[in-house]
Amino acid sequence: MIEVLCNDRVGKKVRVKCMPDDTIGDFKKLLAAQIGTAPEKIVLKKGNTVYKDHITLADYEIHNGSNLELYYA
């Protein structure tokens, strides 16, 4: 179990507990349940990289304590 911090740069910071073998799509569903937004409207980025839904957190090297940027489509 890892904990990932998502920051939307407007003051909302959310900690999400998940497994490293979860896909980004699964992670978005967990995040959406916490913030009350539809998972389809969530875009996760780090720098210039936009994370794709079918790839796992471990493949993107997202570990415990990682920070992701949260955007809304």
Residue pairs with C-beta under 8 A, 6 or more apart in sequence:
1 17
1 18
1 19
2 17
2 18
2 19
2 20
2 57
2 62
2 63
2 64
2 65
2 66
3 15
3 16
3 17
3 64
3 65
4 15
4 16
4 18
4 27
4 57
4 62
4 64
4 65
4 66
4 67
4 68
5 13
5 14
5 15
5 16
5 65
5 66
5 67
5 68
6 13
6 14
6 15
6 16
6 31
6 44
6 67
6 68
6 69
6 70
7 13
7 67
7 68
7 69
7 70
8 69
8 70
8 71
8 72
9 69
9 70
12 35
12 70
14 31
14 34
14 35
14 70
16 27
16 30
16 31
16 34
17 30
18 26
18 27
18 30
18 57
19 57
20 56
20 57
20 58
20 62
20 63
21 56
21 57
21 58
22 30
22 56
22 57
23 53
23 54
23 55
23 56
23 57
24 44
24 51
24 52
24 53
24 54
24 55
24 56
24 57
24 60
25 39
25 53
25 54
27 44
27 57
28 39
28 42
28 44
28 53
29 39
31 39
31 42
31 70
32 38
32 39
32 42
37 72
40 73
41 72
41 73
42 70
42 71
42 72
42 73
43 50
43 70
43 71
43 72
43 73
44 50
44 51
44 68
44 69
44 70
44 71
45 51
45 68
45 69
45 71
46 67
46 68
46 69
49 60
51 60
51 68
62 68
